[in-house]
Amino acid sequence: MDRDAIKRELRDQFEQSLDQAIDAVAKAPDGRWIAASEWQIREIFQKLMQQSYQTLLQKKLDAAPQAAFSPGWEQAAKQRHARRQRADGRR
């Protein structure tokens, strides 16, 4: 994984989210700053968190050899089949 490239991508996402958050507070009417912007800010940064995590996982997946991410279901299925055959007296 190219850490610097990932940081640049995440930093861009953060900058966009920060601009959105600043706009949300700036546009909030006087006397209602919190009520008019609090949930917008939460949603903005929750979306950033989701995007960041997805980006990191995707970069890890892209960098991993295919076998490293394999859940191993094929091997487990073969082992179960072999155990069933032995239990049934077949080989």
OpenMM code with the backbone's topology and positions (N, CA, C; nanometers):
from openmm import Vec3, app, unit

residues = "MET ASP ARG ASP ALA ILE LYS ARG GLU LEU ARG ASP GLN PHE GLU GLN SER LEU ASP GLN ALA ILE ASP ALA VAL ALA LYS ALA PRO ASP GLY ARG TRP ILE ALA ALA SER GLU TRP GLN ILE ARG GLU ILE PHE GLN LYS LEU MET GLN GLN SER TYR GLN THR LEU LEU GLN LYS LYS LEU ASP ALA ALA PRO GLN ALA ALA PHE SER PRO GLY TRP GLU GLN ALA ALA LYS GLN ARG HIS ALA ARG ARG GLN ARG ALA ASP GLY ARG ARG".split()
positions = [
    Vec3(0.0849, -0.1179, 0.0000),
    Vec3(0.0000, 0.0000, 0.0000),
    Vec3(0.0894, 0.1241, 0.0000),
    Vec3(0.0585, 0.2156, -0.0859),
    Vec3(0.1326, 0.3410, -0.0946),
    Vec3(0.0724, 0.4406, 0.0047),
    Vec3(0.1350, 0.4501, 0.1205),
    Vec3(0.0821, 0.5337, 0.2294),
    Vec3(0.0654, 0.6794, 0.1880),
    Vec3(0.1621, 0.7329, 0.1155),
    Vec3(0.1535, 0.8733, 0.0764),
    Vec3(0.0375, 0.8989, -0.0188),
    Vec3(0.0151, 0.8067, -0.1120),
    Vec3(-0.0972, 0.8209, -0.2050),
    Vec3(-0.2300, 0.8111, -0.1301),
    Vec3(-0.2370, 0.7193, -0.0361),
    Vec3(-0.3595, 0.7042, 0.0441),
    Vec3(-0.3833, 0.8300, 0.1264),
    Vec3(-0.2781, 0.8827, 0.1869),
    Vec3(-0.2920, 1.0053, 0.2659),
    Vec3(-0.3424, 1.1206, 0.1809),
    Vec3(-0.2905, 1.1312, 0.0583),
    Vec3(-0.3361, 1.2390, -0.0306),
    Vec3(-0.4848, 1.2235, -0.0612),
    Vec3(-0.5256, 1.1009, -0.0914),
    Vec3(-0.6666, 1.0762, -0.1232),
    Vec3(-0.7558, 1.1051, -0.0027),
    Vec3(-0.7158, 1.0578, 0.1143),
    Vec3(-0.7948, 1.0812, 0.2351),
    Vec3(-0.7942, 1.2292, 0.2733),
    Vec3(-0.6817, 1.2946, 0.2526),
    Vec3(-0.6733, 1.4373, 0.2832),
    Vec3(-0.7693, 1.5159, 0.1940),
    Vec3(-0.7790, 1.4781, 0.0675),
    Vec3(-0.8739, 1.5434, -0.0235),
    Vec3(-1.0176, 1.5239, 0.0253),
    Vec3(-1.0491, 1.4011, 0.0673),
    Vec3(-1.1834, 1.3743, 0.1203),
    Vec3(-1.2090, 1.4585, 0.2452),
    Vec3(-1.1080, 1.4679, 0.3315),
    Vec3(-1.1233, 1.5467, 0.4535),
    Vec3(-1.1446, 1.6939, 0.4212),
    Vec3(-1.0676, 1.7467, 0.3282),
    Vec3(-1.0796, 1.8881, 0.2901),
    Vec3(-1.2201, 1.9181, 0.2384),
    Vec3(-1.2739, 1.8290, 0.1561),
    Vec3(-1.4095, 1.8480, 0.1046),
    Vec3(-1.5112, 1.8467, 0.2185),
    Vec3(-1.4948, 1.7535, 0.3103),
    Vec3(-1.5865, 1.7442, 0.4243),
    Vec3(-1.5753, 1.8679, 0.5123),
    Vec3(-1.4552, 1.9132, 0.5338),
    Vec3(-1.4339, 2.0324, 0.6155),
    Vec3(-1.5003, 2.1540, 0.5524),
    Vec3(-1.4885, 2.1692, 0.4211),
    Vec3(-1.5557, 2.2795, 0.3521),
    Vec3(-1.7074, 2.2711, 0.3694),
    Vec3(-1.7606, 2.1499, 0.3579),
    Vec3(-1.9051, 2.1316, 0.3762),
    Vec3(-1.9469, 2.1681, 0.5181),
    Vec3(-1.8669, 2.1286, 0.6164),
    Vec3(-1.8985, 2.1582, 0.7564),
    Vec3(-1.8944, 2.3085, 0.7818),
    Vec3(-1.7938, 2.3749, 0.7295),
    Vec3(-1.7830, 2.5202, 0.7466),
    Vec3(-1.9023, 2.5895, 0.6825),
    Vec3(-1.9408, 2.5443, 0.5633),
    Vec3(-2.0576, 2.6022, 0.4966),
    Vec3(-2.1851, 2.5810, 0.5786),
    Vec3(-2.2004, 2.4636, 0.6370),
    Vec3(-2.3203, 2.4345, 0.7158),
    Vec3(-2.3325, 2.5293, 0.8345),
    Vec3(-2.2226, 2.5541, 0.9022),
    Vec3(-2.2258, 2.6449, 1.0172),
    Vec3(-2.2437, 2.7890, 0.9692),
    Vec3(-2.1766, 2.8261, 0.8632),
    Vec3(-2.1861, 2.9633, 0.8122),
    Vec3(-2.3279, 2.9972, 0.7668),
    Vec3(-2.3987, 2.8991, 0.7110),
    Vec3(-2.5345, 2.9229, 0.6603),
    Vec3(-2.6420, 2.9130, 0.7681),
    Vec3(-2.6047, 2.8663, 0.8851),
    Vec3(-2.7030, 2.8522, 0.9939),
    Vec3(-2.7509, 2.9916, 1.0355),
    Vec3(-2.8815, 3.0073, 1.0500),
    Vec3(-2.9346, 3.1394, 1.0866),
    Vec3(-2.8973, 3.1778, 1.2304),
    Vec3(-2.8861, 3.3067, 1.2529),
    Vec3(-2.8568, 3.3559, 1.3876),
    Vec3(-2.9617, 3.3055, 1.4860),
    Vec3(-2.9137, 3.2671, 1.6013),
    Vec3(-3.0022, 3.2158, 1.7047),
    Vec3(-3.0310, 3.0666, 1.6895),
    Vec3(-2.9874, 3.0074, 1.5797),
    Vec3(-3.0136, 2.8649, 1.5555),
    Vec3(-2.8897, 2.7941, 1.5038),
    Vec3(-2.7739, 2.8436, 1.5391),
    Vec3(-2.6497, 2.7869, 1.4868),
    Vec3(-2.6396, 2.6373, 1.5125),
    Vec3(-2.6631, 2.5982, 1.6364),
    Vec3(-2.6497, 2.4560, 1.6713),
    Vec3(-2.7624, 2.3741, 1.6090),
    Vec3(-2.8847, 2.4184, 1.6291),
    Vec3(-2.9997, 2.3432, 1.5790),
    Vec3(-2.9958, 2.3281, 1.4267),
    Vec3(-2.9453, 2.4283, 1.3592),
    Vec3(-2.9462, 2.4258, 1.2126),
    Vec3(-2.8250, 2.3548, 1.1513),
    Vec3(-2.7220, 2.3301, 1.2314),
    Vec3(-2.6011, 2.2724, 1.1710),
    Vec3(-2.5503, 2.1443, 1.2363),
    Vec3(-2.5909, 2.1160, 1.3588),
    Vec3(-2.5327, 2.0027, 1.4319),
    Vec3(-2.5476, 1.8702, 1.3577),
    Vec3(-2.6690, 1.8390, 1.3129),
    Vec3(-2.6902, 1.7106, 1.2473),
    Vec3(-2.6263, 1.7053, 1.1089),
    Vec3(-2.6196, 1.8197, 1.0428),
    Vec3(-2.5486, 1.8238, 0.9151),
    Vec3(-2.4012, 1.7902, 0.9358),
    Vec3(-2.3417, 1.8476, 1.0399),
    Vec3(-2.2007, 1.8229, 1.0697),
    Vec3(-2.1799, 1.6748, 1.1001),
    Vec3(-2.2671, 1.6167, 1.1809),
    Vec3(-2.2565, 1.4735, 1.2121),
    Vec3(-2.2608, 1.3892, 1.0861),
    Vec3(-2.3570, 1.4177, 1.0002),
    Vec3(-2.3715, 1.3398, 0.8771),
    Vec3(-2.2495, 1.3555, 0.7869),
    Vec3(-2.1980, 1.4754, 0.7776),
    Vec3(-2.0798, 1.5013, 0.6945),
    Vec3(-1.9625, 1.4172, 0.7422),
    Vec3(-1.9375, 1.4184, 0.8726),
    Vec3(-1.8206, 1.3470, 0.9240),
    Vec3(-1.8432, 1.1961, 0.9370),
    Vec3(-1.9682, 1.1541, 0.9525),
    Vec3(-1.9949, 1.0100, 0.9471),
    Vec3(-1.9721, 0.9573, 0.8060),
    Vec3(-2.0127, 1.0348, 0.7072),
    Vec3(-1.9879, 0.9962, 0.5687),
    Vec3(-1.8378, 0.9920, 0.5415),
    Vec3(-1.7641, 1.0897, 0.5947),
    Vec3(-1.6181, 1.0903, 0.5792),
    Vec3(-1.5567, 0.9657, 0.6419),
    Vec3(-1.6034, 0.9290, 0.7600),
    Vec3(-1.5516, 0.8103, 0.8270),
    Vec3(-1.5770, 0.6857, 0.7416),
    Vec3(-1.6972, 0.6738, 0.6896),
    Vec3(-1.7316, 0.5595, 0.6051),
    Vec3(-1.6447, 0.5569, 0.4797),
    Vec3(-1.6324, 0.6701, 0.4124),
    Vec3(-1.5516, 0.6771, 0.2913),
    Vec3(-1.4052, 0.6440, 0.3203),
    Vec3(-1.3550, 0.6953, 0.4311),
    Vec3(-1.2150, 0.6714, 0.4672),
    Vec3(-1.1907, 0.5236, 0.4916),
    Vec3(-1.2787, 0.4616, 0.5671),
    Vec3(-1.2629, 0.3192, 0.5972),
    Vec3(-1.2726, 0.2357, 0.4699),
    Vec3(-1.3692, 0.2676, 0.3845),
    Vec3(-1.3832, 0.1952, 0.2585),
    Vec3(-1.2589, 0.2116, 0.1714),
    Vec3(-1.2071, 0.3331, 0.1670),
    Vec3(-1.0866, 0.3592, 0.0887),
    Vec3(-0.9703, 0.2761, 0.1408),
    Vec3(-0.9517, 0.2755, 0.2725),
    Vec3(-0.8416, 0.1992, 0.3313),
    Vec3(-0.8550, 0.0500, 0.3050),
    Vec3(-0.9743, -0.0028, 0.3225),
    Vec3(-0.9954, -0.1453, 0.2973),
    Vec3(-0.9738, -0.1799, 0.1502),
    Vec3(-1.0221, -0.0929, 0.0611),
    Vec3(-1.0050, -0.1190, -0.0816),
    Vec3(-0.8579, -0.1159, -0.1201),
    Vec3(-0.7824, -0.0215, -0.0657),
    Vec3(-0.6386, -0.0136, -0.0950),
    Vec3(-0.5671, -0.1379, -0.0433),
    Vec3(-0.6059, -0.1846, 0.0735),
    Vec3(-0.5456, -0.3061, 0.1300),
    Vec3(-0.5787, -0.4265, 0.0422),
    Vec3(-0.7038, -0.4352, 0.0006),
    Vec3(-0.7463, -0.5440, -0.0856),
    Vec3(-0.6727, -0.5398, -0.2191),
    Vec3(-0.6602, -0.4218, -0.2766),
    Vec3(-0.5903, -0.4076, -0.4047),
    Vec3(-0.4439, -0.4484, -0.3939),
    Vec3(-0.3823, -0.4226, -0.2792),
    Vec3(-0.2402, -0.4517, -0.2615),
    Vec3(-0.2141, -0.5966, -0.2203),
    Vec3(-0.3152, -0.6659, -0.1724),
    Vec3(-0.2968, -0.8019, -0.1197),
    Vec3(-0.2919, -0.9042, -0.2324),
    Vec3(-0.2068, -1.0061, -0.2150),
    Vec3(-0.2126, -1.1169, -0.3098),
    Vec3(-0.3497, -1.1832, -0.2988),
    Vec3(-0.3987, -1.2386, -0.4044),
    Vec3(-0.5339, -1.2951, -0.4041),
    Vec3(-0.5535, -1.3978, -0.2930),
    Vec3(-0.4563, -1.4818, -0.2701),
    Vec3(-0.4692, -1.5871, -0.1688),
    Vec3(-0.4778, -1.5298, -0.0284),
    Vec3(-0.4237, -1.4124, -0.0064),
    Vec3(-0.4246, -1.3545, 0.1282),
    Vec3(-0.5650, -1.3179, 0.1721),
    Vec3(-0.6543, -1.2923, 0.0786),
    Vec3(-0.7887, -1.2496, 0.1158),
    Vec3(-0.8891, -1.3635, 0.1037),
    Vec3(-0.8475, -1.4768, 0.0524),
    Vec3(-0.9382, -1.5877, 0.0332),
    Vec3(-0.9951, -1.6346, 0.1665),
    Vec3(-1.1248, -1.6473, 0.1744),
    Vec3(-1.1849, -1.6940, 0.2989),
    Vec3(-1.1619, -1.8426, 0.3243),
    Vec3(-1.1066, -1.9133, 0.2274),
    Vec3(-1.0743, -2.0538, 0.2464),
    Vec3(-1.1939, -2.1462, 0.2422),
    Vec3(-1.3018, -2.1008, 0.1850),
    Vec3(-1.4234, -2.1821, 0.1863),
    Vec3(-1.4078, -2.3091, 0.1047),
    Vec3(-1.3306, -2.3029, -0.0031),
    Vec3(-1.3151, -2.4229, -0.0855),
    Vec3(-1.2446, -2.5335, -0.0082),
    Vec3(-1.1396, -2.4988, 0.0613),
    Vec3(-1.0657, -2.5985, 0.1397),
    Vec3(-1.1541, -2.6550, 0.2509),
    Vec3(-1.2272, -2.5680, 0.3184),
    Vec3(-1.3153, -2.6131, 0.4264),
    Vec3(-1.4239, -2.7060, 0.3722),
    Vec3(-1.4768, -2.6748, 0.2543),
    Vec3(-1.5802, -2.7595, 0.1938),
    Vec3(-1.5236, -2.8971, 0.1596),
    Vec3(-1.4032, -2.9012, 0.1081),
    Vec3(-1.3400, -3.0294, 0.0757),
    Vec3(-1.3167, -3.1125, 0.2014),
    Vec3(-1.2745, -3.0474, 0.3079),
    Vec3(-1.2510, -3.1184, 0.4345),
    Vec3(-1.3815, -3.1742, 0.4904),
    Vec3(-1.4890, -3.0960, 0.4848),
    Vec3(-1.6191, -3.1447, 0.5335),
    Vec3(-1.6656, -3.2643, 0.4516),
    Vec3(-1.6486, -3.2550, 0.3198),
    Vec3(-1.6893, -3.3647, 0.2315),
    Vec3(-1.6104, -3.4914, 0.2651),
    Vec3(-1.4804, -3.4775, 0.2865),
    Vec3(-1.3961, -3.5937, 0.3194),
    Vec3(-1.4377, -3.6543, 0.4532),
    Vec3(-1.4693, -3.5701, 0.5523),
    Vec3(-1.5130, -3.6212, 0.6836),
    Vec3(-1.6449, -3.6959, 0.6711),
    Vec3(-1.7374, -3.6421, 0.5890),
    Vec3(-1.8654, -3.7105, 0.5705),
    Vec3(-1.8473, -3.8470, 0.5050),
    Vec3(-1.7583, -3.8510, 0.4081),
    Vec3(-1.7343, -3.9786, 0.3403),
    Vec3(-1.6740, -4.0803, 0.4361),
    Vec3(-1.5803, -4.0374, 0.5197),
    Vec3(-1.5217, -4.1293, 0.6188),
    Vec3(-1.6262, -4.1740, 0.7188),
    Vec3(-1.7129, -4.0839, 0.7603),
    Vec3(-1.8179, -4.1189, 0.8567),
    Vec3(-1.9174, -4.2176, 0.7973),
    Vec3(-1.9399, -4.2086, 0.6679),
    Vec3(-2.0320, -4.2991, 0.5996),
    Vec3(-1.9654, -4.4305, 0.5599),
    Vec3(-1.8362, -4.4428, 0.5866),
    Vec3(-1.7631, -4.5638, 0.5530),
    Vec3(-1.7073, -4.5631, 0.4125),
    Vec3(-1.7197, -4.4510, 0.3436),
    Vec3(-1.6636, -4.4393, 0.2085),
    Vec3(-1.5314, -4.3659, 0.2151),
    Vec3(-1.4522, -4.3848, 0.1151),
    Vec3(-1.3244, -4.3137, 0.1095),
    Vec3(-1.3024, -4.2532, -0.0240),
] * unit.nanometer
topology = app.Topology()
chain = topology.addChain("A")
for resn in residues:
    res = topology.addResidue(resn, chain)
    for name in ("N", "CA", "C"):
        topology.addAtom(name, app.Element.getBySymbol(name[0]), res)
